[in-house]
Amino acid sequence: MLERVVFVHGSGLFGAAAWPKQHGLSLSFDCLYVRRHGFSATEDPLPTDHVRDQAIIADALGTGGHVVAHSQGAVAAMMLAVEQPDLVHSLTLVEPACFSLTAELPATAAHIALLTPLFADRHAMSDEEFLQEFVRRVSAPDAGTSPTSDTGRHAARLRLQSPPWEAPLTIVPGVRTLVLTGGWEPLYEEVAEYLAATGAVHRLAPGGHRPHDSPEGDALIRGFLRTGSA
């Protein structure tokens, strides 16, 4: 029987579309590409719900397996690994937005200070206004990428996402962990360095906020899943 690997997307592309370079892993693993709560190509977007996201990941894992999570998807993945470490055989966190852990460190603190006013005003803004201002402030390579051709639904979903630094994540799990970053933004490097100090393996690959799309990033993920080393 093949080992289960559950892939958890961030705030942009979702489901299998979020992991185009990893589809070939289905030859070696039982791969499932989940959709987080509120992500649908047809239904109205819903606010972030970390508890529901944990349940979605746990259900996909079944009796246990590996978890590969990107950006904001890493929050629920790590929370599940803290609460049910026996279920999560390993964690691969790609550019993890686990800012609760590093809220007092310089890059994260600056990020929080920059975006807190935007989230405070979001209910007075249109979806499109929020998206434009978010992209302007964050300047992430894929921040404005819509998961479908429906930019309006993507903008509405982004405005409903809760600030990741407010997630109830205060400790890291004691499971084997790879942190993959793109080396483009000190914010994510700060999180990666924090996790590396607690025992995680940290590796860099090109690709900006989506290093798993590069051949180097994909190889690191595959190597970690197959041999436990990256």
Secondary structure by P-SEA (a helix, b strand, c coil): cbbbbbbbbccccccccccccccccccccbbbbbbccccccccccccccaaaaaaaaaaaacccbbbbbcaaaaaaaaaaaaaccccccbbbbccccccccccccaaaaaaaaacaaaaaacccccaaaaaaaaaaaaccccccccccccaaaaaaaaaacccccccccccccccbbbbbbccccaaaaaaaaaaaaabbbbbbbcccccccccaaaaaaaaaaaccccc
